[in-house]
């Protein structure tokens, strides 16, 4: 999807003469009309119709306001390093209830890796105020590798927050490092039957909080082969669902618990992770609806101080656990 969009964007940049670009001036991002050649050279973000492209290095918080749908947001060799407080991100995308497709490390010939780094306490990248579909993806760039999102001491690497009570889906695909003091990837749906899909082949971690947090009313899946490391006070993967949960992530998962799932549905909880380790629990699953609980790890599950696998169903669904070695403290 992003490749065809990118091709159209480049043609448009060469033929248009009325671009709006953000540049650095006096420690803040400002907007000015630029010619195509100037827009491509200036660090910051350029919007043309329904495509926003960010490149170059800036050192101030960046805000992108989406006004058309669908909107593609592409970070190409973009670096933003800033110091923000808790609940404030280095890069904020105000979706304004539009469809958003964001590639935070778009691969184009010769482009370097894109990184967003919070040197303070806040988040790296936030996508907020939405009830429509949000897709977040990342590439391996030709220069500098996969890039990454680095939240501050109390912040999160990536936050996708569908605040409105709509049914827009959230899809996140990560191939790089996403980390933060308070969390790695947090996807939150306030209402509706929002489906949340998180696929990671990179390294997602937190210093003190939950590495991956997903909460919503639709089906939630976490898949891939990457590593997940929760913080000292957090879970590796925490899911709060109301439409069924699937976890099929084969990389090593650590936290306390490693996997912590609560669901209320007739679909149930289905877990097939790789190696999982925790403190009080390796895997903790609670189904408060009529759905079943199926836990079949392909690796080993351990808890250093408690129970390897805990599965509790308050409804009529069956509970099944199979797989490799399970051990407790």
C-alpha positions in Angstrom: 0.0 0.0 0.0 2.7 2.5 0.9 4.8 1.9 -2.1 2.1 2.9 -4.6 1.2 5.9 -2.5 4.8 7.0 -2.3 5.2 6.8 -6.1 2.2 9.1 -6.6 3.5 11.5 -3.9 6.9 11.9 -5.6 5.3 12.7 -9.0 3.0 15.3 -7.3 6.0 16.9 -5.5 7.7 17.5 -8.8 4.6 19.0 -10.5 3.1 21.1 -7.7 4.1 24.6 -6.7 1.9 25.2 -3.7 3.3 23.1 -0.8 2.9 23.8 2.9 6.0 22.9 4.9 7.1 23.0 8.5 10.5 24.5 9.3 12.4 25.3 12.4 12.4 28.9 13.6 13.1 30.2 17.0 12.8 26.8 18.7 9.4 26.0 17.2 7.9 24.5 14.0 6.3 27.1 11.8 4.5 26.7 8.4 5.3 28.5 5.2 4.5 28.1 1.5 7.5 26.7 -0.4 8.5 25.7 -3.9 8.9 22.0 -4.5 12.7 22.1 -4.4 12.8 24.1 -1.3 10.2 21.9 0.4 12.3 18.8 -0.3 15.4 20.4 1.2 13.9 21.9 4.3 13.8 19.7 7.5 10.4 19.1 8.9 7.0 18.1 7.4 5.5 18.8 4.0 1.8 18.3 3.3 0.5 17.9 -0.2 -3.2 17.0 -0.6 -3.5 13.8 1.4 0.2 12.9 1.9 2.4 14.3 4.6 6.2 13.7 4.3 8.7 14.4 7.1 12.5 14.4 6.6 15.7 15.9 7.9 16.6 16.6 11.6 14.7 18.8 13.9 14.9 19.2 17.7 11.5 20.6 18.7 8.1 18.9 19.3 6.2 18.3 16.0 2.4 18.4 15.6 0.7 17.0 12.5 -3.0 17.9 12.0 -4.9 15.6 9.7 -7.6 17.3 7.7 -8.3 14.9 4.8 -9.1 11.2 4.7 -7.3 8.9 4.0 -4.0 10.6 5.0 -0.6 9.0 4.5 2.2 10.2 6.8 5.7 9.2 5.8 8.9 9.7 7.8 11.8 9.5 5.4 15.2 10.0 7.0 13.4 12.0 9.7 15.0 12.6 13.1 13.2 14.4 15.9 14.8 14.7 19.3 13.1 16.8 22.0 12.5 17.0 25.7 8.8 17.0 26.7 6.9 16.4 29.9 4.7 13.4 30.8 1.6 13.1 28.5 3.3 15.1 25.8 5.0 13.5 22.8 7.8 14.5 20.6 5.6 13.9 17.6 1.8 14.2 17.9 -0.5 13.2 15.1 -4.0 14.7 15.6 -6.1 12.4 13.5 -9.3 14.5 13.8 -11.4 11.4 13.0 -9.7 10.7 9.7 -8.2 7.5 8.3 -4.5 7.6 8.9 -1.7 5.4 7.3 1.6 6.2 9.0 5.0 4.8 8.1 7.5 6.1 10.7 10.5 4.7 8.8 9.6 4.8 5.2 12.2 3.3 3.0 13.3 5.3 -0.1 16.5 5.1 -2.0 19.4 6.6 0.0 17.2 7.6 3.0 18.7 7.2 6.5 16.8 5.6 9.3 14.1 7.7 11.0 14.2 8.0 14.8 12.0 9.8 17.3 13.6 10.3 20.7 12.3 11.9 23.8 15.1 13.0 26.1 12.6 14.1 28.8 9.7 12.2 30.4 7.1 12.1 27.6 6.2 9.8 24.7 8.0 9.5 21.4 5.0 9.2 18.9 1.3 9.7 19.7 -1.6 9.3 17.3 -4.8 10.6 19.0 -8.4 11.8 18.6 -9.7 9.2 16.2 -12.6 6.9 15.6 -11.4 5.8 12.1 -8.9 3.2 10.9 -5.2 3.8 11.9 -2.4 1.8 10.3 1.2 2.2 11.7 4.1 0.5 9.9 7.8 0.6 9.6 10.4 -0.5 7.0 14.1 -1.4 7.1 15.8 1.5 5.4 18.8 1.2 3.1 21.0 3.4 5.2 21.0 3.1 9.0 18.8 0.1 9.4 15.3 0.0 11.0 15.2 3.3 13.0 13.1 3.3 16.2 10.9 5.1 18.7 12.4 6.0 22.0 10.1 7.3 24.8 11.2 9.3 27.8 11.7 8.2 31.4 7.9 8.0 32.1 6.8 7.9 28.5 5.8 5.4 25.8 7.5 4.7 22.5 4.2 4.5 20.5 0.7 5.4 21.6 -2.4 4.9 19.3 -5.5 6.2 21.1 -8.9 5.9 19.4 -10.5 8.2 21.8 -13.9 8.5 20.1 -16.5 5.7 20.5 -16.2 4.5 16.9 -15.3 1.2 15.2 -12.1 2.2 13.4 -9.4 -0.5 13.5 -5.9 -0.2 14.8 -3.1 -2.0 13.0 0.6 -1.7 14.1 3.5 -3.5 12.4 7.0 -2.9 14.0 10.3 -4.2 12.7 12.6 -2.0 14.9 13.1 -0.9 18.5 10.2 0.7 20.3 10.8 1.5 23.9 10.0 3.9 26.7 10.3 4.2 30.5 6.5 3.8 30.9 5.8 1.6 27.9 6.7 0.3 24.5 3.5 0.0 22.3 0.2 1.1 23.8 -3.0 0.8 21.7 -6.2 2.0 23.3 -9.7 2.0 21.9 -12.3 3.9 24.0 -15.4 2.3 22.6 -17.0 0.4 19.8 -15.9 -2.9 18.3 -12.4 -1.7 17.4 -10.1 -4.5 16.2 -6.5 -4.1 17.4 -3.7 -6.0 15.6 -0.1 -5.7 16.7 2.7 -7.5 14.7 6.2 -7.1 15.9 9.5 -8.6 14.6 11.6 -6.1 16.5 12.3 -5.4 20.1 9.6 -3.8 22.2 10.4 -3.0 25.8 9.8 -0.7 28.8 11.9 0.2 31.8 9.1 0.2 34.4 5.8 -0.3 32.6 4.0 -2.6 30.1 5.9 -3.4 27.0 2.8 -4.0 24.9 -0.6 -2.8 26.1 -3.8 -3.3 24.1 -7.3 -2.4 25.3 -10.5 -2.4 23.3 -13.9 -3.8 22.5 -13.1 -5.8 19.4 -10.8 -8.7 18.8 -7.2 -8.1 19.8 -4.2 -10.0 18.3 -0.5 -9.8 19.1 1.7 -11.8 16.6 5.2 -11.9 15.2 8.7 -13.1 16.2 10.1 -10.1 18.1 11.2 -9.9 21.7 9.0 -8.3 24.4 10.4 -7.1 27.7 8.2 -5.6 30.4 9.6 -3.2 33.0 10.2 -3.7 36.7 6.5 -2.9 37.5 5.0 -4.0 34.2 3.8 -6.9 32.1 5.4 -8.1 28.9 2.0 -8.2 27.2 -1.1 -6.9 28.8 -4.4 -7.2 27.0 -7.9 -6.0 28.2 -10.4 -7.2 25.7 -14.1 -7.6 25.1 -14.1 -9.3 21.8 -11.6 -12.2 22.1 -7.8 -12.3 22.4 -5.1 -14.1 20.3 -1.4 -14.0 21.1 0.9 -15.8 18.7 4.3 -14.1 19.3 7.2 -16.6 19.1 10.0 -14.3 20.5 11.0 -14.3 24.1 8.5 -12.6 26.4 9.4 -11.4 29.8 7.5 -9.3 32.5 5.5 -9.7 35.6 3.5 -11.5 34.3 5.0 -12.2 31.0 1.5 -12.3 29.5 -1.5 -10.9 31.3 -4.9 -11.2 29.6 -8.4 -10.4 30.7 -11.3 -10.9 28.3 -15.1 -10.8 28.4 -16.5 -12.5 25.3 -17.8 -15.7 23.8 -14.7 -15.8 21.5 -12.3 -16.5 24.3 -8.6 -16.4 24.9 -6.1 -18.2 22.6 -2.4 -18.1 23.5 0.4 -19.8 21.5 3.5 -17.9 22.5 7.1 -18.9 22.5 9.2 -18.7 25.7 7.5 -16.7 28.5 8.9 -15.8 31.9 7.5 -13.8 34.7 7.7 -13.2 38.5 4.4 -14.1 40.2 3.0 -15.5 36.9 4.4 -16.6 33.6 1.0 -16.4 31.9 -2.1 -15.2 33.6 -5.4 -15.5 31.7 -8.9 -14.6 32.9 -12.1 -15.1 30.8 -15.1 -13.4 32.3 -17.4 -14.3 29.4 -18.6 -17.6 27.9 -15.6 -18.1 25.8 -12.9 -20.8 26.2 -9.3 -20.4 27.3 -6.7 -22.3 25.1 -3.1 -22.0 26.1 -0.5 -23.9 24.0 3.0 -22.4 24.3 5.6 -23.5 21.8 8.3 -22.7 24.2 8.9 -22.9 28.0 6.8 -21.0 30.5 8.3 -20.1 33.9 7.6 -17.9 37.0 10.4 -17.1 39.4 8.3 -16.6 42.5 4.8 -18.1 41.7 2.8 -19.9 39.1 3.9 -20.7 35.6 0.4 -20.7 34.0 -2.8 -19.4 35.7 -6.1 -19.8 33.7 -9.4 -18.8 35.3 -12.8 -18.9 33.5 -15.9 -17.5 35.2 -18.2 -18.6 32.4 -19.1 -21.9 30.6 -16.1 -22.0 28.3 -13.6 -24.9 28.5 -10.0 -24.3 29.7 -7.2 -26.2 27.9 -3.5 -25.9 28.5 -0.9 -27.9 26.6 2.7 -27.4 25.4 6.3 -27.4 26.7 7.8 -27.2 30.2 5.9 -25.1 32.7 7.6 -24.2 36.0 6.9 -22.0 39.0 8.9 -20.6 41.9 
